[in-house]
Amino acid sequence: MMHLRDMQQVVFATYHDTVSEQVFHHRAVLLGDAAHAMSPQLGQGANLALVDAASLADAIAKHPHNVCAALAAHDERRRDHVAFYARA
């Protein structure tokens, strides 16, 4: 076991939260950390990505013939939930 003797042994890391203003462009969509990267201390990276995927699947099912409408619906649906974690 390693014991800390001074602060030179400690590695500091900095994190930056990022939340895209819009998670889609044309027919491309960002999910998970690509859409909203947050500090790993929240422990929500995989959870948010899974919720993104489920939201996108629901939006496509509701708008099967209009990808742009599906992506816009997904973006709108996820905005408040992601904003909550960004504030946390």
C-alpha positions, -999 to +999 in steps of 0.1 A: +000+000+000+013+035-009+011+062+016+010+099+007+038+119+021+033+152+003+011+170-022+035+162-051+021+126-050-014+138-056-026+142-092-053+168-097-077+166-126-100+193-139-133+187-156-155+208-178-191+202-183-204+206-219-240+207-230-247+212-267-271+239-276-287+215-300-279+177-301-286+172-338-276+186-372-295+174-403-297+136-397-268+133-372-275+132-335-252+133-305-259+110-275-243+106-241-211+124-234-209+136-270-241+156-263-235+165-227-202+156-210-202+162-173-180+155-143-176+118-136-183+125-099-220+126-108-218+090-119-244+096-146-226+093-179-238+058-188-273+065-174-277+097-194-265+079-226-291+051-221-319+076-215-308+095-246-310+063-266-344+054-253-356+090-259-343+089-295-360+055-301-393+069-288-390+100-309-383+079-341-413+057-333-435+087-330-422+103-362-412+073-384-414+092-417-397+125-406-362+121-391-358+158-386-390+160-365-379+130-345-345+146-338-361+178-328-386+160-305-358+141-289-337+173-284-367+190-267-375+161-245-340+157-231-333+194-225-347+198-190-334+164-177-299+172-189-300+207-176-308+193-141-276+173-141-256+202-156-267+223-126-259+195-102 
